[in-house]
Amino acid sequence: MHEMAIASSLIEIIQEELNKHGATRLLMARVCHGKLTNIVPEALQFAFEVQTQDTPLAAATLEMKEISVTVACGGCGKEFAPDNPDLFYMPCPHCGREFAHEVLTGKELYLDHLEAE
Amino acid sequence: MEIPVIRNILEANDKMADQLRELFTRHRILVLNLISSPGAGKTSLLERTLSDLKNEFTMAVIEGDCQTSNDARRVAATGAKAVQINTDGGCHLNSSMIMAALENFNLEEIDILFVENVGNLVCPVEFDCGEDFKIALLSVPEGDDKPEKYPVLFEKSSAMVLNKSDLLPYVDFDVERATRFATHLNKDMPVFLTSCRTGEGLEGWYNWLRDALNQKRN
């Protein structure tokens, strides 16, 4: 349940950004997470809810946007987006190699934007 | 209003991890972050390593556990300096905990610093602790499919230790399978089949440590 620690870092960043822009009320925060990270979106949403209870951020929604996986084939070097990516089995449509590709997208974890008043 | 942000959520941890890395590099300390399930033998591996290499290097340990100082006591019995961090239920260490623990050490004296993370194959992987290398430790009673089930750890680790090899006759553990999947994720990863009970395979691990320290210092 490392999402608890991630939620508390997220809340700190949100608070900084709200202060920077003179906003006092958060409506929505969007987090982008790669499909290959160890993040469980529901767990992060739960952790966010728990930690914002009874605070000015309590009414805000946390939107989780998944970033799909793209890789450069470890064999032929061509880029592709696997249908059902897991780290072991991503057959390259060009040369058939199944693993050891370079992951280009799918490992991100960042706060994308806020909607606030 | 819409506020565009684009900030890495773990930026505070990562920034402090970079500061730690700088500090460790300045003091020429090799830092290893040991990650495994509870009970795989992290503390036993440390006890053996600290005892067997104590005339060669000055080593120190930061112990992470939810509760108790049991492991720090075991490790300190070898003569090495050990500091316990209790996470009070937290499932991983982070860089600010490491930074705080460093107050207890004289960095000038240390060659190798081991961080024994909280027993967990998922959460510790996400938090950079300023280490040079993550080491994945897996014991044979746990099953040979761990690299398949927890791929991110094995992908991010620089070596895998397969511990409790003395139990191989009694469990269905396919060393070749575990090694094959781990090295699919990470093709250059060395694998050490060890028993902290009999001492089997430890020399390979020690040689890897010697090389890693040499490389860091040259």
Interface residues (C-beta under 8 A of the other chain):
Chain A: M1 H2 M4 A5 I6 S9 L10 E12 I13 E17 L18 H21 A23 V31 L36 T37 N38 I39 D86 L87 F88 F99 A100 L109 Y110 L111 D112 H113 L114 E115 A116 E117
Chain B: M1 E2 I3 P4 V5 I6 R7 N8 I9 L10 E11 A12 N13 G90 C91 H92 N94 V122 C123 V125 E126 F127 E148 P151 V152 E155 F181 H184 L185 K187
